[in-house]
Amino acid sequence: MSDKLFEPVELGAIHLKNRVVMAPLTRSRAGDGDVTHDLHVEYYAQRAGAGLIIAEATQISPEGKGYIATPGIYSPAQIAGWKKVTEAVHSKGGKIVLQIWHVGRISHVNLQPNGQAPVSASAIRAEAMSHDGTDYVPASTPRALETSEMPRLVEEYRQAAVNAKEAGFDGIEIHAANGYLIEQFLRSGTNKRDDAYGGPVDNRLRLLREVMDAVLTVWDANRVGVRISPFSPGNGIGPDAESVELYEQVIDALEPLGLAYLHAIEGATGGGRDWPEGAMQALRKRFSGPYIANNGYDRDLAIRAVDSGEADAVAFGRPYISNPDLAERLAKNAPLNPPATENVYGGGAKGYTDYPKLAG
Ligand SMILES: Cc1cc2nc3c(=O)[nH]c(=O)nc-3n(C[C@H](O)[C@H](O)[C@H](O)COP(=O)(O)O)c2cc1C
């Protein structure tokens, strides 16, 4: 085995000191106004040994929120809060991008402005859980976005990209995975529209294309990544017989943009590493730019993926919850702290910033 996983790489214009990436992890600890605070600064600074931190999914608007205490990137206080995080990560020699998020139908009326219905491609309720402000509850029935609202939605993505830049991030990652709004438009099971955003794949791709066009007026493409989950059933969506054909077209639409990276959750998010024989590998090969692999990787798998050229970097999710110095531990082949079972979502420092680093 070589040491390539621990060697630098360029993801577009983002220089990584190693190829161990911290996957985006919702931890539901934002304060009033969905603002990050000192605890987030400490948490992310502790993890600056990663080649790249992909900060947790962050909503572009109040409407884009689906869980309690997730941070936003649309208000001045949120931008100021994130600025402290990026400064702390940079001062420790780390890199950090922001995952830009709209949950679509994975929300609850109690979390929505004026108790309104969440929005989606079509008015189809998700067989999935959201949060009503007190507990996890079934998601509310959404309303379909009007065609006339789409420019407003795309503008919110663009403004979020502007705000992320102001907050000092090294780039942004568009969240097109895990059954949230963009994937709700992509999949035929959740998109029954008869306008230009529904019907053939080319139409269902329109929102993603428009979001990319909008954010690429703000950021150079070599600082923008996209996350997809072609074979994950998370949040009551896909995979289905159409997954391969759909994601071939998604990747073909992204390919010419010259993005910093494509980031794929390769199987069922947080579940098994299984997908139709060879399908993930074939999709990956359609993308000629840098590729971040994720889902169920351990040290050996990650070393193999990078050495074989299947991946340029590997993102670790759950291992980063309990190992703030995961990259350093993997490099030394040191033991990991046991996986987190408590205080994953919500609360304070306990289970968040109190995991020990290696001694010495
Ligand atoms: C607590 C928790 C929060 C997560 N939050 C996000 C998120 O904000 N955005 C996202 O794209 N994926 C999220 N995921 C999925 C992870 O990024 C990752 O895809 C998943 O944990 C599989 O990787 P792993 O096997 O290395 O943990 C989350 C997963 C967990 C366990």
The ligand as a Tripos MOL2 file, in Angstrom:
@<TRIPOS>MOLECULE
LIG
   31    33     1     0     0
SMALL
NO_CHARGES

@<TRIPOS>ATOM
      1 C1        -25.0470   12.5690   11.6560 C.3       1 LIG1
      2 C2        -25.0360   12.6280   10.1520 C.ar      1 LIG1
      3 C3        -25.3160   13.8110    9.4890 C.ar      1 LIG1
      4 C4        -25.2550   13.8830    8.0930 C.ar      1 LIG1
      5 N1        -25.4640   15.0850    7.4750 N.ar      1 LIG1
      6 C5        -25.2930   15.2010    6.1450 C.ar      1 LIG1
      7 C6        -25.3590   16.4640    5.5050 C.ar      1 LIG1
      8 O1        -25.5230   17.5140    6.1480 O.2       1 LIG1
      9 N2        -25.2130   16.4990    4.1580 N.ar      1 LIG1
     10 C7        -24.9910   15.3670    3.4120 C.ar      1 LIG1
     11 O2        -24.8710   15.4410    2.1810 O.2       1 LIG1
     12 N3        -24.8840   14.1490    4.0020 N.ar      1 LIG1
     13 C8        -24.9990   14.0620    5.3410 C.ar      1 LIG1
     14 N4        -24.8260   12.8410    5.9560 N.ar      1 LIG1
     15 C9        -24.3010   11.7140    5.1790 C.3       1 LIG1
     16 C10       -22.7760   11.6630    5.3210 C.3       1 LIG1
     17 O3        -22.1560   12.7980    4.7380 O.3       1 LIG1
     18 C11       -22.1890   10.4000    4.6480 C.3       1 LIG1
     19 O4        -22.6140   10.3720    3.3120 O.3       1 LIG1
     20 C12       -22.6180    9.1080    5.3360 C.3       1 LIG1
     21 O5        -22.4250    9.1870    6.7420 O.3       1 LIG1
     22 C13       -21.8380    7.9280    4.7870 C.3       1 LIG1
     23 O6        -20.4340    8.1070    4.9960 O.3       1 LIG1
     24 P1        -19.6620    7.3300    6.1790 P.3       1 LIG1
     25 O7        -19.9000    5.8560    5.9180 O.co2     1 LIG1
     26 O8        -18.2270    7.7080    6.0400 O.co2     1 LIG1
     27 O9        -20.2910    7.7530    7.4690 O.co2     1 LIG1
     28 C14       -24.9280   12.7330    7.3440 C.ar      1 LIG1
     29 C15       -24.6670   11.5230    8.0120 C.ar      1 LIG1
     30 C16       -24.7090   11.4690    9.3930 C.ar      1 LIG1
     31 C17       -24.3740   10.1700   10.0790 C.3       1 LIG1
@<TRIPOS>BOND
     1     1     2 1
     2     2     3 ar
     3     2    30 ar
     4     3     4 ar
     5     4     5 ar
     6     4    28 ar
     7     5     6 ar
     8     6     7 ar
     9     6    13 1
    10     7     8 2
    11     7     9 ar
    12     9    10 ar
    13    10    11 2
    14    10    12 ar
    15    12    13 ar
    16    13    14 ar
    17    14    15 1
    18    14    28 ar
    19    15    16 1
    20    16    17 1
    21    16    18 1
    22    18    19 1
    23    18    20 1
    24    20    21 1
    25    20    22 1
    26    22    23 1
    27    23    24 1
    28    24    25 2
    29    24    26 1
    30    24    27 1
    31    28    29 ar
    32    29    30 ar
    33    30    31 1
@<TRIPOS>SUBSTRUCTURE
     1 LIG1         1 GROUP 0 **** ****
